[in-house]
Amino acid sequence: KFTSQRREPDTVRILSGVFEGRTTGTPISLVIDNVDARPTDYGEIAKAYRPGHADYAYDAKYGLRDWRGGGRSSARETAMRVAAGAIARLVVPEVSIRAYVVELGGDPIDRDAFDAAAIDENPFFCPDRAAATRWEGSVDAARRAGSSLGAVIECVATGVPAGWGAPIYAKLDAELAAACVSINAVKGVEIGDGFAAARLRGEENADPIRPAEQGPLFLSNHAGGVAGGISTGQPLIVRVAFKPTSSILAPVATMTSDGEAVEISSKGRHDPCVGIRGAPVVEAMMALVLADQKLLHRAQCGQ
């Protein structure tokens, strides 16, 4: 009800790399067919660029663009990430990864009302039942207005041991940031307190340490589980900001590829808030990065 009306079964076909339930050592190749594509829905953007979308940038780089939808700049591209992330999770079975929406349309959840059980009980991956109810009205209103909303997703990985990552190149937080920003529509990433850390004093931002026999090693987790590019053993916390969907019915000023000033209204089946579907995608990118880091750590340190 609150996402694109496109219906895809997302059946995955494994072409190589797996035999009788085990990896063979060759590359694992997965294919997900698009079966509900409607290129005719995109006729209006064949010559006019959608503001906020990648249309102009693609044309500037390649001198041509495929306007039919479902390409590299489409949210549809993320299906492959989720499929690959499912495999990556098998590499890091000791790690639990969970993502959920903490803000939609500028309306944040109440942290005191956080209930992990609620995440799977509403269409927003929202841990706050009251916020999920409010968001229903917000998304409906945006859809009726032909507009869209942004969202913020938080992803937490627990069970990551201390020591994964690197001091300079392949820093754990740098790899996570790069992986999450590579998701279409993502415009910002925070690790731990993120930008809020810039508003704290040193003693407030520090994560005090005490001997293990006295209880938990760390007394806080402002760093989000990463220090110096290396995991600390605390929960790994990442927040990802998704912009409002660029393809909207509301008319917006733009130009054609010939330089003519026009207005564009994007018709078709578009999400009023693409961030709603971002939680499993962010989980997948977290899993992929952690799988890489685990294997790198084993190669570097023999653990």
Secondary structure, DSSP 8 states (H G I E B T S, - for coil): --S--------EEEEESEETTEE-SS--EEEE---S--GGGGGGGTTB--TTSSHHHHHHHHS----SSSSTTSGGGHHHHHHHHHHHHHH-TT-EEEEEEEEETTEE--GGG--GGGGGGSTT--S-HHHHHHHHHHHHHHHHTT----EEEEEEEE---TT-B-SSTT-HHHHHHHHHHTSTTEEEEEETTGGGGGGS-HHHH---B--GGGS-SBS--TTTTEETTEE-SS-EEEEEEE---S--SS-EEEEBTT--EEEE---SS--S-GGGGHHHHHHHHHHHHHHHHHHHHHHHH--
